[in-house]
Structures are given as C-alpha cells and as structure tokens.
Amino acid sequence: MSFLLNKRALLTGLIAASSVAQATPEEGFTIAPSIGYYNMDNHRGVDNSTALSLGLGYQFGNPWAVEFVYLNADSEASVGGSDIGVDQYRLDALYHLAEQGNWMPYLAAGVGTTDMSPGDNNALINAGGGVKYALNQDLSLRADFRLINDTEDHELDNLTMVGLHYVFGAKSAEAKAEPVKAMAQPAKAADADNDGVIDANDQCLSTPAGVAVDTKGCALDSDKDGVADYKDQCLSTPTGVSVNAKGCALDSDEDGVADYKDQCLNTQSGVSVDAKGCALDSDKDGVADHLDACANSAAGSKVDAKGCYVTLTEAKSIRLDVQFASNSAVVNAKYFPQIKKVAAFLKEYPKASVVIEGHTDDSGSAAYNQSLSEKRAKAIATVLTKELGVAANRVSAIGYGEEKPVVSNDTAANRETNRRVVAVISSK
C-alpha cells in the first residue's frame, strides 16, 4: 500500500511540474560531486551516516536532464555496532523550473538499488527536488533532498546533499533558438568599436576596425612585447626583450644585431660586424678590419695597433739542448718539443728568419768537427721545415765546428758545454 501511495505521489508531482514555467538550462554533459546526510528508516536498525555521491549525466536543451548517481553511506548496526556497507545506484530524471536570477529549482525522481552488506540488495524509487545557484555559465552550487522508498522492505529513508554541478561543453538553449525567437530577445548590448566585445566588458573601447582582439576587447599582442600585432613588424620577439615602437628588438648602435644578441654594443656607425655584433676581424689578428692597415696578417703572428707585423729589433738566441748519438746527426723525436719553441717564435714574427748554428768541442780533427757540426745544424733545420712547417726560405744552417767555444775545452764538463746547437732569430 505504501509503495502505491509513493508512486501516486511521484506521478502527481511530475504532472504538477509540467504546468510550472519552464527553465532553459545549459545543454551538455554534467558531473555533480556531493556530500550530505543519509537518514535511515527507524525499522532498518542501521545508524544514520554521512553520504558521499557522484552524479554523471546529460542536460538536454530543455527543462529535462538525466543523471546516473553512485552514493556511498557506510554505517553501523544500531545494535552491536557491526559495520554495514551501504552502496546505492540510481538513475534519476530532473525537471528544471523557472529560473530566478542565479537560482534554478528542480524536481527529481528515479529508480535504482541499495546494496546493504551484509544484507539485501533491494530496488528503490526516489522523489524530491533541489535548487542550483549559478556561479558562472558552467558551474553551480547544488542542494538536493530525496525521499527514498525501499520497494521490497517498504522502508522510507531520506537524503540531504550539497555539492557542485558542472556542465561540460555548455550550449545555452538561447544559442539554439530559431532566428524568429532571436528577434524576440532584448536588444543587443552596445559595442561601440564593433570588435565583438560589448562595451561593458571592453577595456579598449576604440580598437580600429578589423583589428583582432582578445576577450578584453584589446588588440592582440602575440609576443607580449607591448606592441599590438597589427603594428608589430617583428611578431616573434623573445619574452623580456626591449623593443621599439615597431615591436622589433632594440639595436642601440644600429649595426643590424639586436642588443640582446650584441656582445659589442658600441660599434661605430658604418662598421661591418659579425653575428655577435662585433667589428669584423678577417685575419683574426685582434685588430678590427676598419682599423687594420695590414689586412692579411698570418694567424698567430704578433701585430701592432695597426694590425701589422711586429719586427724584432735585436736578434734572439735560443739554445737547443739536443743530444746526438756518437758520430750521428739524427735528431731523436724526444727533442722535438724544444725545436717547436723555435717554430712557435717564428710564427709570432713572420718577417724573422733563423740560422741554426752547430758547434763542437775540440776532440778529434778540426775538419771532422766542422763536418759534424754542419750535419747536426742541417738536421735540426730539416725538422723545422719538413716536420714543423716553417718555410724553407726562412731557415738556414751553418756549422762552426770547434771555432767558437764558449768556455775552454780543458774539462769534460766544459767540452759538453761547447757541444751545442743554437737557433739565432733575427728580422731582415
């Protein structure tokens, strides 16, 4: 009997709802998380409990919506305190009434099941209603009250919930209205500059005709440099870079390289520069081309302020402690590092030349010593030209034999001192 009465009440409510002014809610898929209080029928022997629910549904472009709801209200037995699992599944229909400002009331009814474990899984019908308060077009606060009738045990619960209601891809019913109905709507809001943003929301009321604008009605500025796109001649300026009135990165010295890339910010006007904004130095001698009076200096050479080679003012002698095997003129590779110092010095002074002098002690005949000293001097000269790349016309060799001792040959140590090779470097 109770079931028949509740069913009759539900039908009566829906019939009455059809005569109430209809709402035009937003159309789209919906999600509604809620929290509330589940009041159990006294005959159940189950304590009242907190309830959590999640509703997924679809709002049609008319007063009707459907919603599938999962609710959990785990509780305890009134006697003994044993745990009772409460899981409820419902399919509800919602009918929205006339909207009052941000408030939109609705009626609701549906069917489902309640699973109480351990225990029964019984069918239910529910009826009730609620109200939504719109925070914006898509999101609302929601309050809901339901009477839930267990159709098998004939117990009547009630449920009070509060939560959120969100519409995905909302499309208002007004937007779908036919042109004739659109004509019946209130006059279109003022848009003085015809940019598509009404004056009430427009922060830039005098945008030129045809200019693309953002949601605030202001001209688009894609690279956020403070210059609107329709004026910006450099639309991809990096973030944070200072720009001129045309939206292009500043170039203080007007050398064609923007300041944020320029490593030489005060280049003189008219001077050719490289990608870093520095004056070109074609021969890499450290003197910019516009100041270089000798434009083709060899790499690594020493130059003066005009980019020209520095000339040696006096000869430089470098003693080479190269040891030869007895009666040999072959240069061991382990002595090459010493000879490389001579080559490096010649590279710094491209106009200098070197004479390799060979000397011996007075042991043996003078003729033999003369020949040996020449061979050893020539051997080192060959290393300079053949192995280290010094031009042959800059290298010469001479043997002095025993003619130029630096100390007397009266001891073994002195004779070793006199056995020497010296590189004498001078400029022509």
C-alpha positions in Angstrom: 0.0 0.0 0.0 2.9 2.4 0.9 4.5 1.7 -2.4 1.4 2.5 -4.3 1.0 5.8 -2.4 4.6 6.8 -3.1 4.2 6.0 -6.8 1.0 8.0 -6.9 2.7 11.0 -5.2 5.6 10.8 -7.7 3.2 10.9 -10.7 1.2 13.7 -9.1 4.5 15.8 -8.7 5.6 15.3 -12.3 2.1 16.2 -13.6 2.2 19.4 -11.5 5.7 20.2 -12.7 4.5 20.3 -16.3 2.2 23.2 -15.5 5.0 25.3 -14.0 7.0 27.8 -16.0 10.0 26.0 -17.7 13.7 26.9 -17.4 16.2 26.9 -20.3 19.4 25.5 -18.7 22.7 25.0 -20.4 23.0 21.8 -22.6 25.8 19.4 -22.1 27.3 16.5 -20.1 27.3 17.1 -16.3 29.2 16.0 -13.2 27.9 16.5 -9.7 30.1 15.6 -6.6 28.2 16.0 -3.3 28.3 15.3 0.4 25.4 15.0 2.8 23.5 13.1 5.4 21.6 9.8 5.0 18.7 9.4 7.4 17.8 5.7 7.7 14.2 4.5 8.4 14.0 3.6 12.1 13.0 0.0 11.2 16.3 -0.7 9.4 18.3 -1.0 12.6 21.1 1.0 10.9 22.6 4.2 12.2 22.3 7.4 10.1 25.5 8.3 8.4 27.5 10.8 6.2 27.0 10.2 2.5 29.2 10.9 -0.5 27.9 10.8 -4.0 29.0 11.4 -7.6 26.5 12.0 -10.4 27.2 11.8 -14.2 24.5 12.9 -16.6 23.3 14.9 -19.5 21.3 18.2 -19.6 19.1 18.5 -22.6 18.4 21.8 -24.3 15.1 21.9 -22.4 14.0 21.5 -18.8 14.8 17.8 -18.7 18.1 16.1 -17.6 19.1 12.6 -16.8 21.7 11.6 -14.2 23.3 8.3 -13.0 24.3 8.5 -9.3 26.6 6.4 -7.2 26.2 7.0 -3.4 28.2 5.6 -0.5 26.9 5.8 3.1 28.7 3.1 5.0 27.3 2.9 8.6 26.9 0.6 11.6 24.2 -1.6 13.0 22.2 0.2 15.8 22.6 -2.9 17.9 26.0 -4.4 18.2 27.8 -1.8 16.2 28.8 -4.1 13.3 29.9 -2.5 10.0 27.2 -2.0 7.4 28.3 -1.3 3.8 25.8 1.0 2.0 26.2 1.4 -1.8 23.4 2.9 -3.8 23.0 3.2 -7.6 20.3 5.4 -9.1 19.1 6.6 -12.5 17.2 9.9 -12.0 15.3 12.3 -14.1 15.4 16.1 -13.3 12.9 18.7 -14.4 14.0 22.3 -14.0 11.6 25.1 -13.1 11.7 28.8 -13.9 15.0 30.5 -13.2 15.0 33.3 -10.6 18.2 35.3 -11.1 21.0 32.9 -10.3 18.7 30.4 -8.7 17.2 27.4 -10.6 14.9 25.0 -8.7 14.2 21.5 -10.0 12.1 18.4 -9.3 13.7 14.9 -9.4 12.6 11.3 -9.4 14.2 8.0 -10.3 14.8 4.3 -9.7 17.7 2.2 -8.6 19.1 -0.3 -6.0 20.5 -0.1 -2.5 23.1 -2.7 -1.5 23.5 -3.2 2.2 26.2 -5.7 3.0 25.9 -8.0 4.7 22.3 -8.0 3.8 20.0 -7.3 0.9 20.2 -5.7 -2.4 16.8 -4.1 -2.8 15.1 -2.0 -5.6 14.2 1.6 -4.8 12.3 4.6 -6.1 13.1 8.1 -5.1 11.5 11.5 -5.4 12.4 15.0 -4.3 14.0 18.1 -5.6 16.6 20.8 -5.1 18.0 24.1 -6.2 21.1 25.2 -8.1 22.9 28.5 -7.7 24.9 29.5 -10.8 28.5 30.7 -10.1 29.0 31.1 -13.9 27.7 29.6 -17.1 29.2 26.2 -16.4 29.5 25.8 -12.6 26.8 25.9 -9.9 26.3 25.1 -6.2 23.7 22.5 -5.7 21.4 21.4 -2.8 19.2 18.3 -3.1 16.6 16.5 -0.9 15.2 13.0 -1.6 12.7 10.6 -0.2 14.0 7.0 -0.9 11.5 4.2 -0.8 12.7 0.6 -0.5 10.1 -1.2 -2.7 10.9 -4.6 -1.1 11.2 -3.9 2.6 8.8 -0.9 2.4 11.2 1.4 4.4 11.4 5.1 3.7 14.7 6.9 4.0 15.6 10.5 3.3 18.7 12.0 2.0 20.0 15.6 2.1 23.1 16.5 -0.1 25.0 19.7 -1.0 27.7 19.9 -3.7 28.8 21.2 -7.1 27.2 20.8 -10.5 29.4 21.3 -13.6 28.3 21.3 -17.3 30.8 20.3 -20.0 30.6 22.0 -23.4 27.7 24.1 -22.3 25.5 25.3 -25.1 22.6 27.5 -24.0 19.1 26.9 -25.3 19.0 30.6 -26.4 22.0 29.9 -28.7 20.0 27.2 -30.4 16.8 29.2 -30.8 15.4 29.9 -34.2 16.0 33.3 -35.9 12.4 34.3 -35.2 12.8 33.7 -31.5 16.2 35.5 -31.5 14.4 38.6 -32.8 12.2 38.5 -29.8 15.2 38.7 -27.4 16.2 42.0 -25.8 18.2 44.5 -27.9 21.9 43.6 -28.4 24.3 45.1 -25.9 26.3 48.1 -27.2 29.6 47.5 -28.9 30.9 50.9 -29.9 34.0 49.8 -31.8 32.3 46.7 -33.3 35.1 44.4 -32.2 32.8 41.7 -30.8 33.3 42.6 -27.2 30.4 44.6 -25.6 31.3 47.9 -24.1 30.5 46.7 -20.6 33.4 44.2 -20.9 35.6 46.2 -23.3 38.8 47.6 -21.7 39.9 49.1 -25.1 36.9 50.9 -26.4 38.5 52.5 -29.5 40.0 49.5 -31.3 40.5 50.2 -35.0 38.1 48.5 -37.4 39.2 45.0 -38.4 41.8 44.5 -35.7 41.7 41.1 -34.0 41.1 41.5 -30.2 41.3 39.4 -27.1 38.5 38.7 -24.6 39.0 42.2 -23.0 38.5 43.9 -26.4 42.2 44.9 -26.7 44.2 44.4 -29.9 46.1 41.0 -29.8 49.8 41.1 -28.8 51.0 37.6 -29.6 54.6 38.0 -28.4 53.6 40.1 -25.3 56.1 42.9 -26.1 53.6 45.7 -25.6 53.1 46.4 -29.3 49.8 45.2 -30.8 50.1 42.6 -33.7 48.6 45.0 -36.3 51.5 47.4 -35.6 54.2 44.8 -34.9 56.8 44.3 -37.6 58.6 41.6 -35.6 55.9 39.3 -34.3 58.2 36.7 -32.6 60.2 38.8 -30.3 61.5 36.7 -27.4 59.9 37.2 -24.0 61.5 40.1 -22.0 63.4 41.7 -24.9 63.1 45.5 -25.1 61.5 46.7 -28.4 61.0 49.9 -30.3 57.7 51.3 -31.5 57.6 48.8 -34.4 57.8 45.9 -32.0 61.4 45.0 -33.1 64.2 44.3 -30.6 66.3 47.4 -29.8 69.6 47.9 -31.8 71.3 50.8 -30.0 74.3 51.0 -32.2 72.3 50.3 -35.4 74.7 47.6 -36.6 71.9 45.2 -37.6 72.4 43.0 -34.5 69.7 43.3 -31.7 71.0 44.5 -28.3 70.1 41.2 -26.6 72.4 39.3 -29.0 75.1 42.1 -29.4 78.3 41.5 -27.5 79.8 44.8 -28.7 77.1 47.4 -28.0 79.0 50.5 -29.1 80.2 49.6 -32.6 80.9 52.7 -34.6 78.4 53.6 -37.3 79.0 52.1 -40.7 81.4 49.4 -39.4 80.8 45.9 -40.7 80.1 43.4 -37.8 79.8 39.7 -37.3 76.8 37.7 -35.9 77.8 38.8 -32.4 77.7 42.5 -33.3 81.4 42.9 -33.1 83.6 44.6 -35.8 84.9 42.2 -38.4 88.5 41.0 -38.0 89.0 38.9 -41.1 92.6 37.9 -40.4 91.8 37.2 -36.7 94.8 39.2 -35.5 92.8 41.1 -32.8 92.6 44.4 -34.9 89.2 45.1 -36.5 89.2 45.4 -40.2 88.3 49.1 -40.2 91.5 49.8 -38.1 93.7 47.2 -39.8 96.4 48.6 -42.1 97.7 45.1 -42.8 94.6 43.1 -43.6 96.2 39.7 -44.3 98.3 39.0 -41.2 99.1 35.4 -40.7 97.2 33.7 -37.9 99.0 33.6 -34.6 101.5 36.4 -35.5 102.2 39.4 -33.3 100.9 42.6 -34.7 100.9 46.2 -33.6 97.9 48.5 -33.1 97.6 48.9 -36.9 97.4 45.1 -37.4 100.9 45.0 -39.0 103.7 42.5 -38.0 105.9 43.5 -35.1 109.6 43.4 -36.2 112.4 42.1 -34.0 114.7 44.9 -33.0 117.5 42.6 -32.0 118.4 39.0 -32.6 117.2 36.3 -30.2 119.3 33.3 -29.5 117.7 30.0 -28.3 120.0 27.2 -27.2 118.7 23.8 -28.1 119.8 21.0 -25.7 119.6 18.4 -28.4 121.9 15.4 -27.8 123.1 13.3 -30.7 124.4 9.8 -30.6 128.2 9.5 -31.1 129.1 10.3 -34.7 125.4 10.8 -35.6 123.4 13.7 -36.9 119.9 12.1 -36.5 117.5 14.1 -34.2 115.7 12.0 -31.7 111.9 12.7 -31.6 112.1 13.4 -27.9 113.9 16.7 -28.6 111.1 17.9 -30.9 109.4 20.0 -28.2 112.5 22.2 -27.9 112.6 22.7 -31.6 108.8 23.5 -31.6 109.6 26.5 -29.4 111.7 27.9 -32.3 108.9 27.3 -34.8 106.3 29.0 -32.5 108.6 32.0 -32.1 108.9 32.2 -35.9 105.1 32.1 -36.2 104.8 35.1 -34.0 107.3 37.0 -36.1 106.6 36.1 -39.7 109.3 38.5 -41.0 112.0 36.9 -39.0 114.4 34.2 -40.1 116.5 31.7 -38.2 120.1 30.5 -38.5 120.8 27.1 -36.9 124.4 27.1 -35.6 126.2 23.9 -34.9 129.2 23.8 -32.5 131.5 21.0 -31.2 134.3 20.7 -28.7 138.0 20.3 -29.8 138.0 16.5 -29.6 139.1 14.9 -32.9 140.3 16.7 -36.0 139.1 20.2 -36.9 137.9 19.0 -40.3 135.8 16.2 -38.8 134.3 18.6 -36.2 133.4 21.1 -38.9 131.6 18.5 -41.0 129.8 17.0 -38.0 128.6 20.4 -36.8 127.2 21.3 -40.2 125.3 17.9 -40.4 123.7 18.4 -37.0 122.7 22.0 -37.7 121.1 20.9 -41.0 119.3 18.0 -39.3 117.6 20.4 -36.9 116.8 22.8 -39.8 115.2 19.9 -41.6 112.9 19.2 -38.6 111.8 22.8 -38.7 110.9 22.8 -42.4 109.8 19.2 -43.0 108.2 18.4 -39.7 107.0 21.7 -38.3 106.1 23.6 -41.5 108.4 26.5 -41.3 109.1 28.0 -44.8 112.5 26.8 -46.1 113.5 30.3 -47.2 113.3 31.4 -43.5 115.7 28.7 -42.3 119.4 28.3 -42.8 122.1 26.1 -41.2 125.8 26.7 -40.5 128.5 24.6 -38.8 131.3 26.3 -36.9 133.0 23.1 -35.7 135.3 23.9 -32.8 135.9 27.5 -33.8 133.6 29.2 -31.3 133.8 27.6 -27.8 132.1 29.5 -25.0 134.4 28.1 -22.4 137.8 26.4 -22.6 137.9 22.7 -23.5 140.1 21.7 -20.6 137.4 19.6 -18.7 134.7 17.1 -19.7 132.1 19.5 -18.4 133.4 22.3 -20.5 133.6 20.2 -23.6 129.9 19.2 -23.1 129.0 22.9 -22.8 130.8 23.6 -26.1 128.9 20.8 -27.9 125.8 22.8 -28.7 123.2 23.9 -31.2 121.9 27.4 -31.1 119.0 29.0 -33.1 119.6 32.7 -33.8 116.4 34.5 -34.9 116.5 38.0 -36.4 114.5 40.2 -38.7 115.7 41.3 -42.1 
